[in-house]
Amino acid sequence: MNQSSPHNFPESDLVLDILETKLATVYFYKNIVVFEAKEGATISYETSLPMLLKGLQIMKNRPLVYIANRVHSYSVNPTDFKYLEAVPTIKGFAFVNYTEETRVNSKYEGTFFKKPFQSFDTLEEAYRWTQSLLQLAKK
């Protein structure tokens, strides 16, 4: 596929694949996965397992950072984060929040992560953090 980033990432970071489902749109870059849930979606292990499996096929064994770009309001079961935690290639999690409510939710949800986790106000900030985290993962 290899198309330019709809997220204004550098030109060197092309979209490798896009997965569109009833629940979300997921963008796969070389070492970044950007997850954008649909308005009102309920995200859980059961509802998102097919997306996770497809994503693992696309990303193969590359180290990656998962970015939840919260452009819409949706529900998530934070106890299900343990399934993402178990994926060895995921090096960290970033949440991009656009409202105070999602900032508060992210702070709470962050308590369920053992891997690096950070909350941001912009996608650009999250991207910069993913790059530094991926550099550390290479060492």
C-alpha positions as CSV (number, residue, x, y, z in Angstrom):
1,M,0.0,0.0,0.0
2,N,2.6,2.6,1.1
3,Q,0.8,5.9,1.1
4,S,1.6,9.2,2.8
5,S,0.5,9.6,6.4
6,P,-2.9,11.0,7.1
7,H,-1.5,11.9,10.5
8,N,1.1,14.3,9.2
9,F,4.0,12.1,10.2
10,P,7.3,12.6,8.4
11,E,7.4,11.5,4.8
12,S,9.8,8.7,5.8
13,D,6.9,7.1,7.8
14,L,4.5,5.8,5.2
15,V,1.3,4.0,6.0
16,L,1.9,0.3,5.2
17,D,-1.7,-0.8,5.7
18,I,-5.1,0.4,6.9
19,L,-7.7,-1.8,8.6
20,E,-11.2,-0.5,8.6
21,T,-13.8,-2.2,10.8
22,K,-17.2,-1.4,12.4
23,L,-15.3,-0.5,15.6
24,A,-12.2,1.4,14.4
25,T,-9.8,2.5,11.7
26,V,-6.3,1.2,12.4
27,Y,-3.3,2.6,10.6
28,F,-0.1,0.6,10.4
29,Y,3.2,2.3,10.0
30,K,6.7,0.7,10.1
31,N,6.9,0.7,13.9
32,I,3.7,2.5,14.9
33,V,0.1,1.5,15.1
34,V,-2.5,4.3,15.3
35,F,-5.9,3.2,16.5
36,E,-8.9,5.4,16.0
37,A,-12.1,4.0,17.5
38,K,-15.5,4.9,15.9
39,E,-17.8,7.2,17.8
40,G,-19.7,5.2,20.5
41,A,-17.8,2.0,20.0
42,T,-17.2,-0.5,22.8
43,I,-13.6,-1.8,22.7
44,S,-12.9,-5.0,24.6
45,Y,-10.7,-8.1,24.1
46,E,-13.6,-10.0,22.5
47,T,-14.5,-7.2,20.1
48,S,-11.0,-6.3,19.1
49,L,-9.3,-9.7,18.9
50,P,-9.7,-9.9,15.1
51,M,-8.1,-6.5,14.8
52,L,-5.2,-7.5,17.1
53,L,-4.6,-10.7,15.1
54,K,-4.6,-8.9,11.8
55,G,-2.3,-6.3,13.2
56,L,0.2,-8.9,14.3
57,Q,0.2,-10.4,10.8
58,I,0.9,-6.9,9.3
59,M,3.5,-5.9,11.8
60,K,5.2,-9.3,12.0
61,N,8.1,-9.2,14.6
62,R,8.9,-5.5,14.3
63,P,9.0,-3.5,17.6
64,L,6.1,-1.1,17.7
65,V,4.4,1.5,19.8
66,Y,0.6,1.6,20.0
67,I,-1.1,5.1,19.8
68,A,-4.7,5.4,20.7
69,N,-5.7,8.6,18.9
70,R,-8.9,9.5,20.7
71,V,-10.7,11.6,18.0
72,H,-14.1,10.1,19.0
73,S,-15.8,9.1,22.3
74,Y,-15.8,5.4,22.9
75,S,-15.7,2.9,25.8
76,V,-12.9,0.6,26.7
77,N,-12.4,-2.1,29.3
78,P,-9.0,-1.3,30.8
79,T,-8.6,-4.7,32.4
80,D,-8.3,-6.0,28.8
81,F,-5.1,-4.1,28.3
82,K,-3.3,-7.2,29.8
83,Y,-3.8,-8.8,26.4
84,L,-1.9,-6.0,24.7
85,E,0.7,-6.1,27.4
86,A,1.4,-9.7,26.6
87,V,2.4,-8.9,23.0
88,P,6.2,-8.8,23.2
89,T,6.7,-6.6,20.2
90,I,4.6,-3.8,21.7
91,K,7.1,-1.5,23.5
92,G,4.8,1.2,24.7
93,F,1.4,2.8,24.6
94,A,0.5,6.5,23.9
95,F,-3.0,8.0,24.3
96,V,-3.8,11.3,22.5
97,N,-6.6,13.1,24.3
98,Y,-8.6,16.0,23.0
99,T,-10.9,16.5,26.0
100,E,-10.5,16.7,29.7
101,E,-12.7,13.6,30.1
102,T,-10.4,11.5,28.0
103,R,-7.3,12.9,29.9
104,V,-8.8,11.7,33.2
105,N,-9.7,8.3,31.6
106,S,-6.2,8.0,30.3
107,K,-4.7,8.6,33.7
108,Y,-6.8,5.9,35.2
109,E,-6.2,3.5,32.3
110,G,-2.5,4.1,32.6
111,T,-2.5,2.3,35.9
112,F,-3.2,-0.9,34.0
113,F,0.0,-0.8,32.0
114,K,3.4,-2.1,33.1
115,K,5.1,-1.1,29.8
116,P,5.9,2.5,29.1
117,F,2.7,4.6,28.9
118,Q,2.2,8.3,28.2
119,S,-0.7,10.6,27.6
120,F,-0.5,13.5,25.1
121,D,-2.5,16.5,23.9
122,T,-1.4,16.2,20.3
123,L,-0.5,13.4,17.9
124,E,2.8,15.1,17.1
125,E,3.9,14.9,20.7
126,A,2.9,11.2,20.8
127,Y,4.9,10.6,17.6
128,R,8.0,12.2,19.0
129,W,7.7,10.1,22.2
130,T,7.3,6.9,20.1
131,Q,10.5,7.6,18.2
132,S,12.5,8.0,21.4
133,L,10.9,4.9,22.9
134,L,11.7,2.9,19.8
135,Q,15.3,4.1,19.9
136,L,15.6,2.8,23.5
137,A,14.1,-0.5,22.4
138,K,16.8,-1.0,19.9
139,K,19.5,-0.9,22.6
